[in-house]
Amino acid sequence: MSDAPKPSVLFVCVHNAGRSQMAAAFLTHHGQGRIEVRSAGSAPADSVNPAVVAAMAEVGIDLSAQVPKVLTMEAVRASDVVITMGCGDACPVFPGKRYLDWQLADPAGQGVEGVRPIRDEIEGRIRGLLAELLTRG
């Protein structure tokens, strides 16, 4: 293993209360300290969606202490990969960064039953991303 810095990933959605929180939690969980993970929202909510917290608890990940964070230029600059999830033009673009836009259903207003398929799709995408990031090193 080299002394190269860890890859850094930023997940961005509008409220940082659902999709980006789940993605960051899965990457933190599966990355086991090998990836630097951030999440933020262009217009953060007051709290993480309770149905998202419940759906993540079903798979053993506790989001109850997480708080939505505002998207900053510094967070984007510090990240190698920026993954947007429905934030449109609110995400700043910097040269030299890799941008991915994941089209995912919005868990807002849905119960746990509606959040589960979104959670599972995000986890699948995270596993693929993680494999890709770790083979580049």
SVG drawing of the C-alpha trace seen along z (x, -y; Angstrom):
<svg xmlns="http://www.w3.org/2000/svg" viewBox="-45 -28 49 33">
<polyline fill="none" stroke="black" stroke-width="0.4" points="0.0,0.0 1.4,-3.4 1.3,-6.6 -1.0,-8.3 -3.8,-10.3 -7.2,-8.5 -9.6,-9.2 -12.2,-11.7 -15.9,-11.6 -18.6,-14.3 -22.3,-13.4 -24.6,-16.3 -28.4,-16.5 -30.7,-19.4 -31.6,-18.8 -28.8,-16.4 -31.5,-14.6 -31.9,-11.4 -30.0,-10.2 -26.6,-11.9 -26.8,-10.8 -27.4,-7.2 -24.7,-7.2 -22.1,-8.7 -23.1,-6.3 -22.7,-3.3 -19.4,-4.5 -18.1,-5.1 -19.3,-1.7 -18.0,0.3 -14.9,-1.8 -13.6,-1.0 -11.5,-4.1 -10.0,-3.8 -12.1,-6.7 -12.6,-10.2 -16.4,-10.8 -18.5,-14.0 -22.1,-14.9 -23.8,-18.2 -26.9,-19.9 -27.5,-22.9 -30.5,-23.8 -30.1,-21.6 -33.1,-20.4 -33.3,-20.8 -32.9,-17.0 -32.3,-13.7 -35.6,-12.2 -36.9,-9.8 -37.9,-7.2 -34.3,-7.3 -33.0,-6.9 -35.3,-3.9 -34.4,-2.2 -30.7,-2.5 -31.2,-1.1 -32.7,2.0 -29.3,2.6 -27.3,1.8 -26.3,-1.8 -27.2,-4.5 -28.0,-7.9 -29.8,-9.2 -27.0,-11.6 -26.4,-12.9 -27.2,-16.5 -27.7,-17.9 -24.8,-20.1 -24.6,-23.1 -22.7,-22.6 -19.5,-24.7 -16.9,-25.5 -14.3,-24.1 -16.0,-20.7 -16.1,-20.5 -12.4,-21.7 -11.3,-19.0 -13.0,-16.2 -11.7,-14.0 -15.2,-12.8 -18.4,-14.8 -21.6,-12.7 -24.8,-14.8 -28.2,-13.4 -30.8,-15.8 -29.3,-19.1 -29.2,-20.4 -27.2,-23.6 -26.7,-24.3 -23.5,-22.2 -20.3,-24.2 -18.1,-22.7 -14.3,-22.9 -11.8,-21.7 -10.0,-18.5 -12.8,-17.0 -14.7,-13.9 -18.5,-14.5 -21.1,-11.8 -24.9,-12.5 -26.9,-9.6 -30.5,-9.7 -32.3,-8.4 -35.9,-8.6 -36.3,-11.2 -37.1,-9.6 -38.8,-12.8 -42.4,-12.2 -42.1,-8.4 -42.4,-5.9 -39.8,-3.2 -41.3,-0.9 -40.7,-3.6 -37.2,-4.3 -35.9,-0.7 -35.6,-0.3 -33.7,-3.7 -31.5,-2.6 -30.7,0.7 -30.0,-1.0 -27.6,-3.4 -25.8,-0.6 -25.3,1.2 -23.9,-1.9 -21.6,-2.5 -20.2,1.0 -19.4,0.4 -17.8,-3.0 -15.8,-1.6 -14.4,1.2 -13.4,-1.3 -11.8,-3.8 -9.8,-1.1 -8.4,0.4 -7.2,-3.0 -4.8,-3.3"/>
</svg>
